[in-house]
């Protein structure tokens, strides 16, 4: 809902509250004046009735000889004067009542003026103290998401930077500024922005991980005391965070603890797209660590598994469903030697698995009885569930350097 529509609704909603006192006062005044006018009419009629009674009494007194005609005339003059005085008082009161009504009617011109003034002042206060600017920023960001525009424009960043000065406890704004600074390789600014965000939410794993990474770059890729402290805090908040695991792997590698480096990097690689640069970079680091640790098999011993994988046309699935591919020992523990996670929409495809895909440092695909398992998950879980579909290859001995498999997922999973 746009700011203009919200403002219009609020203004329209306020009109009855502003107008209500006017109409209440007017109705009350009209009721009071109606009662007064009715009383005035009664009083006026009573005065006339009294005057007529006096006329009749005076005439009867003349007829009985109690008073003379001259006295009757004088008494009638006095009675007429009293009637006139009483009538004049009633008329004055009536005029005063009508004047009050006229003033109230004339005062109604204030109603539209008050509505306009209140609306204008409310809008000004809302813009300065309320969330009008925040609403505009949110609408702009939402439009960019709908249009699939990943980068925030400099103009919008400038507006957010200005707004966050007025609302320094807005976690969302600090995070946007930090991510924009990272995208622009302004790591010092990014670390400051992430620090502000952590001031508001100090235990947020994502913010802790990004802050540690920003400090690492600011300190020239060195694990200074503050980088180590930030990294340990991030690891304590989320030990499975890919950014944290990547940094922990680098730290272990620099300390020549290659087995730990491999373990961290393998954890960081889980769930990444094998076609992505991040996954490839981690695999390159794992290969280098294996070579330095002396665990890298020679070219003659290295085993690669080349797999052509597809899903049977009869199976209905969503492109976003996960496919888990694993190489397991036929006569060993159930934990896979190597594994890869794919999207169903990527199939059919050809992929290669090697020692760089092993899940535990020190293990190898060479000289083992292995088989390949590919499973289309119905729940997204790596643990097999009812409703999954799978294919399992024959058992082969990985004595040759190059193994070829062509598999099609066709069978429902059965426990």
C-alpha positions in Angstrom: 0.0 0.0 0.0 1.4 3.4 -1.0 2.2 6.2 1.3 -0.3 8.5 -0.4 -3.2 6.0 0.0 -2.3 5.4 3.6 -2.3 9.1 4.3 -5.6 9.6 2.5 -7.2 6.9 4.5 -5.9 8.4 7.8 -7.1 11.8 6.8 -10.6 10.6 5.8 -10.7 8.6 9.0 -10.0 11.7 11.1 -12.8 13.8 9.6 -15.6 12.3 11.7 -13.6 13.0 14.9 -13.0 16.7 13.9 -16.6 17.2 12.8 -18.3 15.4 15.6 -17.9 18.3 18.2 -19.5 20.8 15.7 -22.5 18.6 15.0 -22.9 17.7 18.7 -22.8 21.3 19.8 -25.2 22.4 17.0 -27.7 19.6 17.8 -27.5 20.4 21.5 -28.0 24.1 20.8 -30.9 23.5 18.5 -32.6 21.3 21.1 -32.0 23.9 23.8 -33.3 26.7 21.6 -36.3 24.7 20.6 -37.2 24.2 24.3 -36.6 27.9 25.0 -38.8 28.9 22.1 -41.6 26.7 23.2 -41.4 28.2 26.7 -41.4 31.7 25.2 -44.5 31.0 23.2 -46.3 29.6 26.3 -45.2 32.7 28.3 -46.4 35.1 25.6 -49.8 33.4 25.4 -50.1 33.5 29.2 -49.5 37.2 29.2 -52.2 37.7 26.6 -54.6 35.5 28.6 -53.9 37.5 31.8 -54.6 40.8 29.9 -57.9 39.6 28.6 -58.9 38.4 32.1 -58.1 41.8 33.4 -60.2 43.5 30.7 -63.2 41.2 31.6 -62.8 42.0 35.4 -62.6 45.7 34.8 -65.7 45.7 32.7 -67.6 43.7 35.4 -66.5 46.1 38.1 -67.8 49.0 35.9 -71.1 47.2 35.4 -71.5 46.7 39.2 -70.6 50.4 39.8 -67.5 49.5 41.8 -65.3 51.7 39.6 -65.9 54.5 37.2 -65.3 54.5 33.4 -62.4 56.9 33.9 -60.8 54.4 36.4 -61.4 51.5 34.0 -59.6 53.4 31.2 -56.6 54.2 33.5 -56.4 50.5 34.7 -56.5 49.2 31.1 -53.7 51.5 30.1 -51.6 50.1 32.9 -52.5 46.5 32.0 -51.6 47.1 28.3 -48.3 48.6 29.3 -47.5 45.5 31.4 -48.4 43.3 28.5 -46.2 45.2 26.2 -43.2 45.0 28.6 -43.7 41.2 29.1 -44.0 40.7 25.4 -40.9 42.8 24.7 -38.8 40.7 27.2 -39.9 37.5 25.5 -39.0 38.9 22.0 -35.5 39.9 23.3 -34.9 36.4 24.5 -36.0 34.9 21.2 -33.7 37.2 19.3 -30.8 36.2 21.5 -31.5 32.5 20.9 -31.6 33.0 17.1 -28.4 34.9 17.3 -26.7 32.0 19.1 -27.9 29.7 16.3 -26.6 32.0 13.7 -23.2 32.2 15.3 -23.0 28.4 15.4 -24.0 28.2 11.8 -21.5 30.8 10.9 -18.8 28.9 12.9 -19.2 25.9 10.6 -16.7 27.5 8.2 -14.0 26.5 10.6 -14.7 22.8 10.0 -13.0 22.5 6.6 -10.2 24.8 7.7 -9.5 22.6 10.7 -9.6 19.4 8.6 -7.1 20.9 6.2 -4.9 22.2 8.9 -4.9 18.9 10.8 -4.2 16.9 7.7 -1.4 19.1 6.6 0.3 19.2 10.0 -0.2 15.4 10.5 1.4 14.7 7.1 4.4 16.9 8.0 4.8 15.2 11.4 4.5 11.8 9.8 7.2 12.6 7.2 9.6 14.0 9.7 9.0 11.6 12.7 7.1 8.7 11.2 8.0 6.1 8.6 7.1 7.8 5.4 10.7 7.8 4.1 11.0 4.2 5.3 7.9 3.2 3.4 9.4 4.8 0.2 12.7 3.0 0.7 10.9 -0.3 1.3 8.8 0.2 -1.8 11.9 1.0 -3.9 13.7 -2.1 -2.6 10.6 -4.3 -3.3 10.4 -3.0 -6.9 14.1 -3.9 -7.4 13.4 -7.4 -6.1 10.4 -7.8 -8.5 12.5 -6.6 -11.4 15.4 -8.9 -10.3 17.9 -6.0 -9.9 20.5 -7.2 -7.5 22.6 -4.0 -7.0 21.1 -1.1 -5.1 21.5 2.2 -6.8 23.8 4.9 -5.4 20.8 7.2 -5.0 19.0 4.7 -2.8 22.1 4.0 -0.8 22.5 7.8 -0.2 18.9 8.0 1.0 19.4 5.0 3.4 22.7 6.5 4.7 20.9 9.7 5.5 17.9 8.0 7.0 19.9 5.8 9.3 21.3 8.9 11.0 17.7 9.6 12.1 17.0 5.9 12.9 20.4 4.5 14.1 18.7 1.4 15.5 17.4 0.2 12.2 19.2 -3.1 11.7 17.9 -3.4 8.1 19.5 -0.2 7.0 22.9 -1.0 8.5 22.9 -4.4 6.8 22.1 -2.9 3.4 24.8 -0.4 3.7 27.3 -3.1 4.8 26.4 -5.4 1.9 26.7 -2.5 -0.6 30.1 -1.6 0.8 31.3 -5.3 0.5 30.1 -5.3 -3.1 32.1 -2.1 -3.7 35.2 -3.7 -2.0 35.0 -1.0 0.7 35.8 -3.3 3.5 36.6 -0.7 6.2 33.2 0.9 5.7 31.6 -2.6 5.6 33.2 -3.5 8.9 31.9 -0.3 10.5 28.4 -0.9 9.2 28.4 -4.6 10.4 29.6 -3.4 13.8 26.6 -1.0 14.0 24.3 -3.9 13.0 25.8 -6.1 15.7 25.3 -3.3 18.2 21.6 -3.8 17.6 21.6 -7.6 17.3 24.9 -8.9 18.8 24.3 -12.6 18.4 23.1 -12.8 14.8 25.2 -15.5 13.0 25.1 -14.0 9.6 26.2 -10.6 10.8 29.0 -12.1 13.0 30.3 -14.1 10.0 30.3 -11.1 7.7 31.9 -8.9 10.3 34.7 -11.4 10.8 35.3 -11.6 7.1 35.3 -7.8 6.6 37.9 -7.4 9.5 40.0 -10.2 7.8 40.2 -8.2 4.6 40.7 -4.9 6.4 43.7 -6.4 8.3 45.4 -7.4 5.0 44.2 -11.1 5.1 45.9 -11.6 8.5 44.4 -13.3 11.5 44.9 -10.4 14.0 43.7 -10.6 17.5 40.4 -8.8 16.6 39.9 -11.1 13.6 40.4 -14.2 15.7 38.1 -12.9 18.4 35.4 -12.1 15.8 35.8 -15.4 14.0 35.6 -17.4 17.3 32.4 -15.6 18.2 30.9 -16.3 14.8 31.9 -20.0 15.0 30.3 -20.2 18.4 27.1 -18.8 17.1 26.9 -21.0 14.0 29.5 -23.7 13.4 28.0 -24.6 10.0 28.1 -21.2 8.5 29.9 -21.4 5.1 31.7 -18.1 5.5 33.0 -19.0 8.9 34.1 -22.5 7.8 35.9 -20.9 4.9 37.8 -18.5 7.2 38.5 -21.3 9.7 40.0 -23.3 6.9 42.2 -20.4 5.8 43.4 -20.0 9.5 44.2 -23.7 9.8 46.0 -23.6 6.4 48.2 -20.7 7.5 49.0 -22.6 10.7 50.0 -25.6 8.5 47.2 -27.7 10.1 46.2 -29.1 6.7 43.8 -31.8 7.9 41.7 -29.3 9.8 41.8 -26.9 6.8 40.5 -29.7 4.6 37.8 -30.5 7.1 36.6 -26.9 7.4 36.7 -26.4 3.6 34.8 -29.6 2.9 32.1 -28.4 5.3 32.0 -25.0 3.6 31.6 -26.7 0.2 28.5 -28.7 1.2 25.4 -27.3 -0.4 27.3 -25.0 -2.8 26.7 -25.2 -6.5 29.5 -27.2 -8.1 29.5 -24.9 -11.1 30.0 -21.8 -8.9 33.2 -20.0 -8.3 33.0 -20.5 -4.5 32.9 -24.3 -4.8 35.7 -24.4 -7.2 37.9 -22.2 -5.0 37.3 -24.4 -2.0 38.1 -27.5 -4.1 41.3 -25.9 -5.2 42.2 -25.2 -1.5 41.4 -28.8 -0.6 43.7 -30.1 -3.4 46.5 -27.9 -2.3 46.1 -28.9 1.4 46.1 -32.6 0.4 49.3 -32.1 -1.5 51.1 -30.3 1.3 49.9 -32.9 3.8 51.2 -35.7 1.6 47.8 -37.3 1.4 47.3 -36.5 -2.3 47.4 -39.7 -4.3 49.7 -39.9 -7.3 48.4 -39.6 -10.7 48.5 -43.3 -11.1 46.5 -43.8 -7.9 44.0 -41.0 -8.4 40.4 -42.1 -9.1 37.8 -40.1 -10.9 34.2 -41.2 -11.3 32.5 -39.9 -14.4 28.7 -40.0 -14.2 25.9 -39.4 -16.7 22.8 -38.9 -14.6 19.1 -38.4 -15.6 15.6 -38.8 -14.2 13.1 -41.1 -15.9 10.5 -39.2 -17.9 7.7 -40.9 -16.0 8.6 -39.3 -12.7 7.0 -36.0 -11.9 9.2 -33.5 -10.0 9.8 -29.9 -9.4 13.0 -28.3 -10.8 13.9 -27.1 -7.3 13.9 -30.5 -5.8 17.3 -31.8 -4.6 19.2 -34.7 -6.0 21.9 -36.3 -3.8 24.7 -38.2 -5.4 27.0 -40.3 -3.2 29.8 -42.8 -3.7 29.7 -45.4 -0.9 31.8 -48.4 0.0 29.9 -51.6 -0.8 31.3 -53.4 2.2 32.1 -50.4 4.5 30.4 -47.9 6.7 27.1 -46.2 5.5 28.7 -42.8 5.5 29.5 -41.8 1.8 33.1 -41.5 0.7 32.2 -38.6 -1.5 28.9 -36.7 -2.2 27.4 -34.0 -4.3 24.1 -32.1 -4.1 22.3 -31.1 -7.3 19.1 -29.5 -8.4 16.6 -31.8 -10.3 16.2 -29.1 -12.9 19.9 -29.4 -13.8 19.4 -33.0 -15.0 20.3 -34.7 -17.3 24.0 -33.8 -16.9 27.5 -35.2 -16.7 29.6 -34.7 -13.6 32.8 -35.9 -12.2 33.5 -36.9 -8.6 37.1 -37.4 -7.3 39.0 -37.3 -4.1 38.3 -33.5 -3.9 34.7 -34.5 -3.1 35.5 -36.8 -0.2 33.7 -35.9 3.0 36.5 -36.7 5.5 40.2 -35.8 5.2 42.5 -38.8 4.6 39.9 -40.9 2.8 40.3 -41.8 -0.8 38.3 -43.4 -3.6 41.1 -45.6 -4.7 41.3 -49.4 -4.2 37.8 -49.9 -2.8 34.6 -51.7 -3.8 32.3 -48.8 -4.5 28.9 -48.1 -5.9 27.1 -44.9 -6.9 23.7 -43.9 -5.4 21.6 -41.1 -6.8 18.4 -40.1 -5.0 15.7 -37.6 -5.9 14.5 -36.2 -2.6 10.8 -35.4 -2.0 11.5 -33.5 1.3 15.0 -31.9 0.7 16.5 -34.1 3.4 19.8 -36.0 2.9 18.2 -38.8 4.8 16.2 -41.2 2.6 12.4 -40.8 3.0 9.3 -42.5 1.7 8.4 -40.7 -1.6 12.0 -40.4 -2.8 13.2 -41.9 -6.1 16.6 -43.5 -6.5 19.0 -45.5 -8.6 21.9 -47.7 -7.3 24.8 -48.8 -9.5 26.5 -52.1 -9.6 29.5 -52.6 -7.3 32.8 -51.9 -9.0 36.4 -52.0 -7.8 38.0 -48.6 -8.0 41.3 -50.0 -9.3 41.3 -48.0 -12.5 41.9 -44.3 -12.6 38.8 -43.5 -14.7 35.4 -45.0 -13.9 32.3 -44.5 -16.1 28.7 -44.7 -15.0 25.4 -44.0 -16.8 22.4 -43.9 -14.4 18.8 -43.0 -14.6 16.6 -42.4 -11.5 13.7 -44.8 -11.9 12.8 -46.6 -8.7 10.9 -45.5 -5.6 12.9 -45.6 -2.4 12.1 -48.6 -0.3 13.4 -49.1 3.3 
